Amino acid sequence: MTRTPEGAAPDPGEPREVGVGPHPEPWPEDPRLDPELLAHGDRRNVEDRFRYWRREAIIAELDTSRHGLHVAIENLEHDANIGSVVRTANAFAVGAFHVVGRRRWNRRGAMVTDRYQHEIHHPDAQHLRDWAREHGRPIVAIDLVEGALPIERTPLPKNALLVVGQEGPGVSPEILAAADLVVGITQFGSTRSINVAAAAAIAMHTWILQHAVIPEGPLR
């Protein structure tokens, strides 16, 4: 990668290289490290602390600090937003994400983050409801429907299973009927609704503000 002179602005036309190149030898002795990545470099979409780590080692490390929150996405029409929801779930260390409906979904928006998450599939809303009851997880539907409470003022269960629907139709009637709580995101403009991936991100972050330990000081 070409370096810009000190103090000079980077060339906007120059592609930005992500990650790190091959690790200098001798390599560190650490069973978490992947010899292939050490030899050829690590260009994955992972935090710097996970550079050169094996996928399994990253999952194991994340498992030590995942949050109690789960997120479910209905996949009735091959919604392209599912990948973006999963990527946000990864960023917030959600315990697992659930896909309701079609097993196959558009993974492009996930930017490979789904490889470090736990995925649970449910063929239909009934299966999701039964799973939630068995595991003691309240279902919280996110949709602007009649009777929905403002999420900004509503306490969310610590072990909540947040559910978002499809872009356009929203959460299905079956999920709404199974929900223990229905909340909506307060809006102030002219649009009828916001993008489902954006809504899911807001809902997850609302849970984070209520239940996660937020670090003090700069994030980087």
Buried (B, 14 or more C-beta within 10 A) or exposed (E): EEEEEEEEEEEEEEEEEEBBEEBEEEEEEEEBBBEEBBEEBBEBBBEEEBBBBBBEBBBEBBEEEBBBBBBBBBBBEEBEBBBBBBBBBBEBBBBBBBBBBBEEBBBEBBBBBBBBBBEEBBEBBEEBBEBBEEEEBBBBBBBBEEEBEEBEEBEBBEBBBBBBBBBEBBBBEBBBEBBBBBBBBEEEEEEEBBEBBBBBBBBBBBBBEBBBEEEEEEEE
